[in-house]
Each structure stands twice: as C-alpha cells, then as structure tokens.
C-alpha cells in the first residue's frame, strides 16, 4: 500500500514541477525533465506494486527495484522527500514481509 501512495505522490509531483517555479535541491536536472522523470518513476512503482501482488515469488527483485526507483527519485525527480521515504519504506517492507495470499471467499 505504501508503494501505491508513493507512486501517486510521484505522479502528482511530475505534473506539479513543470507548471510551477520550484527551486530544485539538486542542480543536475531542470523542471520539465524532473517532472517527466518523476511521473515515469511513479508509473514504474505502480507496475512494480502490481507485479508484487501477482508474482510474490519475485519479491526480492521487485522490492530491490522499488527501493532503487524510490531513492533515485531524489536525484532525477527533483528531490521530493516524502514520496522517496514512503516508497523506500514500502520497498523494504516488500523485502521483509512475505507476500499476501490472494484468497477469494465464496460470496
């Protein structure tokens, strides 16, 4: 669930950065590219979270990729701390916790 929240935060940041004059903490990116890369990072987190729900056996790979995308967004996405922290915690939880079983109860 935390990865989904981080993904939404990254996508919102991706649309916010190009339209507002924001001072980025890291001077290596400009506003339009930081916004686009942050939105792409959010979409990547959505796919990783969806794959985790479907392919729980690969949680070591998916959790590691989630941590890498979330922490890398600090540099290429304009330094949005809240999304990066939430995404990193979500990735660590993917690594630490066993996958949830998908149980369907008869209605």
LUMLUMRO-599605 format. One record per atom (N, C-alpha, C, CB): x, y, z; atom name; chain; residue in three letters; residue number from 1. Coordinates in steps of 0.02 Angstrom, whole numbers, plus 50000, padded with zeros to 5 digits. Atoms other than C-alpha are relative to their C-alpha. Glycine has a CB too. Layout:
// LUMLUMRO-599605
- X	Y	Z	CA	A	ALA	NUM
...
END
This chain:
// LUMLUMRO-599605
- 50041	49940	50000	N	A	UNK	1
- 50000	50000	50000	CA	A	UNK	1
- 50043	50063	50000	C	A	UNK	1
- 49953	50000	50060	CB	A	UNK	1
- 49956	49941	49998	N	A	UNK	2
- 50143	50119	50037	CA	A	UNK	2
- 50030	50015	49932	C	A	UNK	2
- 50056	49990	50050	CB	A	UNK	2
- 49972	49989	50067	N	A	UNK	3
- 50213	50093	49863	CA	A	UNK	3
- 49949	50035	49955	C	A	UNK	3
- 50022	49932	49968	CB	A	UNK	3
- 50053	49966	50039	N	A	UNK	4
- 50046	50144	49787	CA	A	UNK	4
- 49997	50074	50019	C	A	UNK	4
- 49931	49966	50012	CB	A	UNK	4
- 50001	49930	49977	N	A	UNK	5
- 50047	50303	49894	CA	A	UNK	5
- 50059	50038	49971	C	A	UNK	5
- 50000	50003	50077	CB	A	UNK	5
- 49940	49968	50028	N	A	UNK	6
- 50225	50342	49840	CA	A	UNK	6
- 49992	50012	49925	C	A	UNK	6
- 50062	49958	50014	CB	A	UNK	6
- 50010	49993	50072	N	A	UNK	7
- 50177	50313	49658	CA	A	UNK	7
- 49955	50059	49984	C	A	UNK	7
- 49970	49936	49970	CB	A	UNK	7
- 50046	49944	50011	N	A	UNK	8
- 50032	50435	49669	CA	A	UNK	8
- 50036	50066	50016	C	A	UNK	8
- 49937	49993	50045	CB	A	UNK	8
- 49964	49940	49983	N	A	UNK	9
- 50144	50563	49755	CA	A	UNK	9
- 50050	50019	49945	C	A	UNK	9
- 50037	49992	50066	CB	A	UNK	9
- 49953	49987	50054	N	A	UNK	10
- 50275	50546	49617	CA	A	UNK	10
- 49964	50026	49937	C	A	UNK	10
- 50040	49937	49983	CB	A	UNK	10
- 50036	49977	50059	N	A	UNK	11
- 50145	50566	49480	CA	A	UNK	11
- 49974	50071	50010	C	A	UNK	11
- 49941	49952	49985	CB	A	UNK	11
- 50022	49932	49985	N	A	UNK	12
- 50071	50720	49564	CA	A	UNK	12
- 50058	50049	49995	C	A	UNK	12
- 49967	50004	50070	CB	A	UNK	12
- 49940	49958	50005	N	A	UNK	13
- 50246	50790	49581	CA	A	UNK	13
- 50020	50010	49927	C	A	UNK	13
- 50058	49970	50039	CB	A	UNK	13
- 49983	49995	50071	N	A	UNK	14
- 50276	50753	49397	CA	A	UNK	14
- 49959	50051	49963	C	A	UNK	14
- 49993	49933	49968	CB	A	UNK	14
- 50042	49949	50032	N	A	UNK	15
- 50130	50863	49347	CA	A	UNK	15
- 50008	50068	50033	C	A	UNK	15
- 49927	49979	50002	CB	A	UNK	15
- 49993	49937	49964	N	A	UNK	16
- 50167	50996	49477	CA	A	UNK	16
- 50063	50038	49981	C	A	UNK	16
- 50000	49987	50075	CB	A	UNK	16
- 49936	49968	50012	N	A	UNK	17
- 50350	51030	49438	CA	A	UNK	17
- 50003	50043	49937	C	A	UNK	17
- 50053	49949	49996	CB	A	UNK	17
- 49994	49958	50060	N	A	UNK	18
- 50337	51091	49258	CA	A	UNK	18
- 49956	50062	50000	C	A	UNK	18
- 49984	49959	49939	CB	A	UNK	18
- 50047	49944	50002	N	A	UNK	19
- 50193	51209	49295	CA	A	UNK	19
- 50013	50052	50054	C	A	UNK	19
- 49931	49975	50007	CB	A	UNK	19
- 49986	49952	49946	N	A	UNK	20
- 50265	51296	49449	CA	A	UNK	20
- 50075	50014	50002	C	A	UNK	20
- 49975	49972	50068	CB	A	UNK	20
- 49929	49982	49992	N	A	UNK	21
- 50427	51387	49481	CA	A	UNK	21
- 50025	49973	50067	C	A	UNK	21
- 50011	50077	49995	CB	A	UNK	21
- 49976	50033	49940	N	A	UNK	22
- 50510	51271	49606	CA	A	UNK	22
- 50076	49999	49997	C	A	UNK	22
- 49971	49927	50006	CB	A	UNK	22
- 49927	50005	49997	N	A	UNK	23
- 50690	51279	49662	CA	A	UNK	23
- 50018	49928	50017	C	A	UNK	23
- 50030	50050	50052	CB	A	UNK	23
- 49982	50069	49989	N	A	UNK	24
- 50760	51104	49644	CA	A	UNK	24
- 50063	49996	50043	C	A	UNK	24
- 50010	49963	49933	CB	A	UNK	24
- 49941	50005	49957	N	A	UNK	25
- 50883	51049	49778	CA	A	UNK	25
- 50062	49974	49965	C	A	UNK	25
- 49984	49956	50059	CB	A	UNK	25
- 49943	50026	50037	N	A	UNK	26
- 50993	50961	49651	CA	A	UNK	26
- 50002	50035	49932	C	A	UNK	26
- 49996	49922	49992	CB	A	UNK	26
- 49995	49959	50060	N	A	UNK	27
- 51055	51067	49507	CA	A	UNK	27
- 50012	49960	49936	C	A	UNK	27
- 50054	50049	50008	CB	A	UNK	27
- 49984	50040	50059	N	A	UNK	28
- 51081	50922	49387	CA	A	UNK	28
- 49941	49991	49952	C	A	UNK	28
- 50025	49933	50021	CB	A	UNK	28
- 50058	50008	50042	N	A	UNK	29
- 50903	50925	49318	CA	A	UNK	29
- 49963	50066	49994	C	A	UNK	29
- 49953	49945	50028	CB	A	UNK	29
- 50043	49941	50007	N	A	UNK	30
- 50784	51057	49252	CA	A	UNK	30
- 49927	49979	50012	C	A	UNK	30
- 50009	50033	49930	CB	A	UNK	30
- 50069	50014	49979	N	A	UNK	31
- 50599	51070	49291	CA	A	UNK	31
- 49961	49954	49953	C	A	UNK	31
- 49962	50064	50006	CB	A	UNK	31
- 50039	50046	50042	N	A	UNK	32
- 50521	50989	49136	CA	A	UNK	32
- 50025	49928	50002	C	A	UNK	32
- 50001	50024	49928	CB	A	UNK	32
- 49975	50069	49999	N	A	UNK	33
- 50637	50838	49137	CA	A	UNK	33
- 49990	49969	50069	C	A	UNK	33
- 50074	49998	49980	CB	A	UNK	33
- 50012	50027	49933	N	A	UNK	34
- 50622	50819	49327	CA	A	UNK	34
- 49927	49979	50008	C	A	UNK	34
- 50018	50052	50054	CB	A	UNK	34
- 50071	50018	49996	N	A	UNK	35
- 50432	50819	49313	CA	A	UNK	35
- 49985	49937	49960	C	A	UNK	35
- 49958	50056	49975	CB	A	UNK	35
- 50012	50060	50041	N	A	UNK	36
- 50432	50692	49172	CA	A	UNK	36
- 50030	49938	50031	C	A	UNK	36
- 50028	50010	49929	CB	A	UNK	36
- 49968	50057	49970	N	A	UNK	37
- 50555	50578	49259	CA	A	UNK	37
- 49965	49979	50065	C	A	UNK	37
- 50073	50015	50014	CB	A	UNK	37
- 50036	50017	49940	N	A	UNK	38
- 50458	50587	49421	CA	A	UNK	38
- 49934	49964	49984	C	A	UNK	38
- 49985	50063	50041	CB	A	UNK	38
- 50062	50034	50021	N	A	UNK	39
- 50296	50539	49332	CA	A	UNK	39
- 50016	49929	49975	C	A	UNK	39
- 49965	50041	49945	CB	A	UNK	39
- 49980	50067	50024	N	A	UNK	40
- 50387	50393	49248	CA	A	UNK	40
- 50017	49956	50060	C	A	UNK	40
- 50060	50005	49952	CB	A	UNK	40
- 49984	50038	49940	N	A	UNK	41
- 50453	50339	49418	CA	A	UNK	41
- 49936	49978	50036	C	A	UNK	41
- 50045	50041	50048	CB	A	UNK	41
- 50064	50018	49970	N	A	UNK	42
- 50275	50343	49486	CA	A	UNK	42
- 49966	49943	49962	C	A	UNK	42
- 49955	50060	50002	CB	A	UNK	42
- 50029	50054	50040	N	A	UNK	43
- 50213	50235	49342	CA	A	UNK	43
- 50039	49935	50010	C	A	UNK	43
- 49999	50019	49927	CB	A	UNK	43
- 49960	50060	49988	N	A	UNK	44
- 50358	50115	49370	CA	A	UNK	44
- 49982	49969	50068	C	A	UNK	44
- 50075	50016	49998	CB	A	UNK	44
- 50019	50026	49934	N	A	UNK	45
- 50310	50100	49554	CA	A	UNK	45
- 49931	49966	49997	C	A	UNK	45
- 50000	50056	50052	CB	A	UNK	45
- 50066	50031	50007	N	A	UNK	46
- 50130	50062	49504	CA	A	UNK	46
- 50007	49930	49970	C	A	UNK	46
- 49953	50043	49956	CB	A	UNK	46
- 49989	50065	50031	N	A	UNK	47
- 50189	49921	49391	CA	A	UNK	47
- 50035	49952	50048	C	A	UNK	47
- 50041	50007	49936	CB	A	UNK	47
- 49965	50044	49953	N	A	UNK	48
- 50308	49853	49523	CA	A	UNK	48
- 49953	49976	50055	C	A	UNK	48
- 50059	50037	50032	CB	A	UNK	48
- 50047	50020	49949	N	A	UNK	49
- 50170	49853	49654	CA	A	UNK	49
- 49949	49950	49973	C	A	UNK	49
- 49963	50061	50029	CB	A	UNK	49
- 50047	50047	50031	N	A	UNK	50
- 50051	49766	49534	CA	A	UNK	50
- 50033	49932	49989	C	A	UNK	50
- 49973	50028	49934	CB	A	UNK	50
- 49964	50063	50010	N	A	UNK	51
- 50182	49636	49491	CA	A	UNK	51
- 50011	49964	50066	C	A	UNK	51
- 50067	50012	49965	CB	A	UNK	51
- 49991	50031	49934	N	A	UNK	52
- 50213	49607	49676	CA	A	UNK	52
- 49937	49963	50021	C	A	UNK	52
- 50019	50053	50052	CB	A	UNK	52
- 50063	50034	49982	N	A	UNK	53
- 50029	49565	49701	CA	A	UNK	53
- 49990	49937	49959	C	A	UNK	53
- 49941	50048	49990	CB	A	UNK	53
- 50010	50058	50043	N	A	UNK	54
- 50034	49443	49554	CA	A	UNK	54
- 50056	49949	50005	C	A	UNK	54
- 49994	50023	49929	CB	A	UNK	54
- 49941	50043	50000	N	A	UNK	55
- 50210	49373	49568	CA	A	UNK	55
- 50039	50010	50065	C	A	UNK	55
- 50046	50014	49939	CB	A	UNK	55
- 49969	49992	49934	N	A	UNK	56
- 50252	49368	49754	CA	A	UNK	56
- 50065	49962	50008	C	A	UNK	56
- 49953	49979	50053	CB	A	UNK	56
- 49938	50039	49995	N	A	UNK	57
- 50391	49241	49724	CA	A	UNK	57
- 50061	50042	49981	C	A	UNK	57
- 49996	49940	49955	CB	A	UNK	57
- 49945	49957	50021	N	A	UNK	58
- 50496	49379	49646	CA	A	UNK	58
- 50007	50062	50043	C	A	UNK	58
- 49990	50020	49927	CB	A	UNK	58
- 50000	49940	49958	N	A	UNK	59
- 50484	49496	49794	CA	A	UNK	59
- 50070	50027	50013	C	A	UNK	59
- 49967	49984	50066	CB	A	UNK	59
- 49932	49975	49990	N	A	UNK	60
- 50673	49506	49814	CA	A	UNK	60
- 50019	50048	49943	C	A	UNK	60
- 50051	49942	50003	CB	A	UNK	60
- 49985	49956	50057	N	A	UNK	61
- 50688	49581	49640	CA	A	UNK	61
- 49955	50061	50000	C	A	UNK	61
- 49992	49961	49934	CB	A	UNK	61
- 50047	49944	50002	N	A	UNK	62
- 50532	49687	49649	CA	A	UNK	62
- 50012	50049	50057	C	A	UNK	62
- 49928	49974	50003	CB	A	UNK	62
- 49985	49956	49944	N	A	UNK	63
- 50575	49755	49822	CA	A	UNK	63
- 50063	50040	49989	C	A	UNK	63
- 50006	49960	50063	CB	A	UNK	63
- 49938	49965	50014	N	A	UNK	64
- 50751	49798	49769	CA	A	UNK	64
- 49989	50054	49947	C	A	UNK	64
- 50054	49951	49977	CB	A	UNK	64
- 50014	49950	50051	N	A	UNK	65
- 50689	49887	49612	CA	A	UNK	65
- 49958	50057	50029	C	A	UNK	65
- 49963	49968	49942	CB	A	UNK	65
- 50041	49948	49969	N	A	UNK	66
- 50560	49981	49716	CA	A	UNK	66
- 50043	50047	50042	C	A	UNK	66
- 49946	49969	50044	CB	A	UNK	66
- 49955	49958	49960	N	A	UNK	67
- 50694	50042	49837	CA	A	UNK	67
- 50044	50043	49955	C	A	UNK	67
- 50044	49957	50046	CB	A	UNK	67
- 49956	49962	50045	N	A	UNK	68
- 50808	50093	49693	CA	A	UNK	68
- 49963	50056	49964	C	A	UNK	68
- 50030	49953	49948	CB	A	UNK	68
- 50039	49948	50034	N	A	UNK	69
- 50672	50188	49599	CA	A	UNK	69
- 49981	50055	50048	C	A	UNK	69
- 49937	49971	49967	CB	A	UNK	69
- 50021	49951	49951	N	A	UNK	70
- 50611	50274	49757	CA	A	UNK	70
- 50057	50045	50023	C	A	UNK	70
- 49968	49966	50060	CB	A	UNK	70
- 49944	49959	49977	N	A	UNK	71
- 50782	50330	49816	CA	A	UNK	71
- 50031	50039	49943	C	A	UNK	71
- 50052	49956	50033	CB	A	UNK	71
- 49972	49964	50057	N	A	UNK	72
- 50840	50377	49641	CA	A	UNK	72
- 49958	50060	49982	C	A	UNK	72
- 50007	49953	49940	CB	A	UNK	72
- 50042	49942	50016	N	A	UNK	73
- 50692	50495	49625	CA	A	UNK	73
- 50023	50062	50037	C	A	UNK	73
- 49928	49985	50018	CB	A	UNK	73
- 49972	49941	49967	N	A	UNK	74
- 50781	50608	49749	CA	A	UNK	74
- 50045	50039	49954	C	A	UNK	74
- 50039	49979	50063	CB	A	UNK	74
- 49954	49966	50044	N	A	UNK	75
- 50908	50647	49614	CA	A	UNK	75
- 49969	50019	49934	C	A	UNK	75
- 50060	49957	49988	CB	A	UNK	75
- 50024	49983	50066	N	A	UNK	76
- 50818	50635	49449	CA	A	UNK	76
- 49929	50028	50000	C	A	UNK	76
- 50001	49939	49956	CB	A	UNK	76
- 50068	49975	49998	N	A	UNK	77
- 50645	50687	49509	CA	A	UNK	77
- 49991	50064	50037	C	A	UNK	77
- 49956	49949	50030	CB	A	UNK	77
- 50007	49935	49969	N	A	UNK	78
- 50682	50848	49596	CA	A	UNK	78
- 50005	50000	50075	C	A	UNK	78
- 49937	50030	49980	CB	A	UNK	78
- 49988	50002	49928	N	A	UNK	79
- 50711	50790	49774	CA	A	UNK	79
- 49938	50002	50043	C	A	UNK	79
- 50043	50056	50018	CB	A	UNK	79
- 50062	50002	49960	N	A	UNK	80
- 50535	50753	49838	CA	A	UNK	80
- 50009	49949	50055	C	A	UNK	80
- 49939	49983	49955	CB	A	UNK	80
- 49981	50043	49944	N	A	UNK	81
- 50574	50683	50010	CA	A	UNK	81
- 49944	49953	50022	C	A	UNK	81
- 50022	50042	50058	CB	A	UNK	81
- 50055	50041	49972	N	A	UNK	82
- 50402	50620	50063	CA	A	UNK	82
- 49988	49938	49957	C	A	UNK	82
- 49935	50042	50005	CB	A	UNK	82
- 50011	50057	50045	N	A	UNK	83
- 50374	50510	49910	CA	A	UNK	83
- 50058	49951	50002	C	A	UNK	83
- 49990	50024	49930	CB	A	UNK	83
- 49942	50044	49998	N	A	UNK	84
- 50551	50443	49918	CA	A	UNK	84
- 50003	49960	50064	C	A	UNK	84
- 50064	50040	49992	CB	A	UNK	84
- 49999	50035	49936	N	A	UNK	85
- 50539	50399	50102	CA	A	UNK	85
- 49945	49947	50003	C	A	UNK	85
- 49992	50050	50058	CB	A	UNK	85
- 50056	50048	49999	N	A	UNK	86
- 50368	50317	50084	CA	A	UNK	86
- 50014	49942	49953	C	A	UNK	86
- 49934	50035	49981	CB	A	UNK	86
- 49984	50053	50047	N	A	UNK	87
- 50424	50220	49930	CA	A	UNK	87
- 50056	49955	50024	C	A	UNK	87
- 50019	50029	49934	CB	A	UNK	87
- 49945	50041	49973	N	A	UNK	88
- 50585	50163	50013	CA	A	UNK	88
- 49976	49955	50055	C	A	UNK	88
- 50057	50045	50025	CB	A	UNK	88
- 50028	50041	49946	N	A	UNK	89
- 50491	50103	50166	CA	A	UNK	89
- 49957	49944	49970	C	A	UNK	89
- 49958	50043	50049	CB	A	UNK	89
- 50040	50051	50033	N	A	UNK	90
- 50368	50013	50052	CA	A	UNK	90
- 50043	49946	49968	C	A	UNK	90
- 49955	50031	49948	CB	A	UNK	90
- 49955	50049	50030	N	A	UNK	91
- 50511	49929	49958	CA	A	UNK	91
- 50034	49955	50051	C	A	UNK	91
- 50053	50034	49959	CB	A	UNK	91
- 49970	50040	49946	N	A	UNK	92
- 50594	49874	50120	CA	A	UNK	92
- 49949	49951	50028	C	A	UNK	92
- 50028	50045	50056	CB	A	UNK	92
- 50052	50046	49976	N	A	UNK	93
- 50428	49801	50178	CA	A	UNK	93
- 49986	49944	49950	C	A	UNK	93
- 49936	50039	50014	CB	A	UNK	93
- 50008	50054	50050	N	A	UNK	94
- 50412	49706	50014	CA	A	UNK	94
- 50055	49948	50010	C	A	UNK	94
- 50004	50029	49928	CB	A	UNK	94
- 49944	50046	49989	N	A	UNK	95
- 50583	49631	50050	CA	A	UNK	95
- 49992	49961	50065	C	A	UNK	95
- 50065	50038	50000	CB	A	UNK	95
- 50001	50030	49934	N	A	UNK	96
- 50548	49594	50233	CA	A	UNK	96
- 49940	49955	50013	C	A	UNK	96
- 50002	50054	50053	CB	A	UNK	96
- 50061	50037	49985	N	A	UNK	97
- 50369	49531	50234	CA	A	UNK	97
- 49985	49948	49946	C	A	UNK	97
- 49941	50048	50006	CB	A	UNK	97
- 50020	50049	50051	N	A	UNK	98
- 50303	49375	50148	CA	A	UNK	98
- 49942	50028	49959	C	A	UNK	98
- 49979	49932	50033	CB	A	UNK	98
- 50055	49974	50042	N	A	UNK	99
- 50182	49405	50004	CA	A	UNK	99
- 49933	49979	50028	C	A	UNK	99
- 50008	49975	49927	CB	A	UNK	99
- 50068	50015	49980	N	A	UNK	100
- 49998	49410	50040	CA	A	UNK	100
- 49971	49948	49953	C	A	UNK	100
- 49956	50062	50001	CB	A	UNK	100
- 50035	50048	50041	N	A	UNK	101
- 49899	49261	49980	CA	A	UNK	101
- 49936	50030	49974	C	A	UNK	101
- 49986	49936	50038	CB	A	UNK	101
- 50063	49975	50028	N	A	UNK	102
- 49759	49305	49863	CA	A	UNK	102
- 49946	49948	50014	C	A	UNK	102
- 50007	50013	49923	CB	A	UNK	102
- 50052	50047	49978	N	A	UNK	103
- 49609	49222	49946	CA	A	UNK	103
- 49933	50027	49977	C	A	UNK	103
- 50001	49991	50078	CB	A	UNK	103
- 50067	49981	50023	N	A	UNK	104
- 49438	49226	49867	CA	A	UNK	104
- 49949	49959	50040	C	A	UNK	104
- 49992	49989	49923	CB	A	UNK	104
- 50053	50032	49961	N	A	UNK	105
- 49294	49187	49983	CA	A	UNK	105
- 49937	49995	49958	C	A	UNK	105
- 49986	50039	50066	CB	A	UNK	105
- 50063	50003	50037	N	A	UNK	106
- 49133	49123	49907	CA	A	UNK	106
- 49951	50049	50030	C	A	UNK	106
- 49971	49928	50002	CB	A	UNK	106
- 50043	49946	49980	N	A	UNK	107
- 49007	49261	49913	CA	A	UNK	107
- 49933	49980	50021	C	A	UNK	107
- 49992	50047	49947	CB	A	UNK	107
END
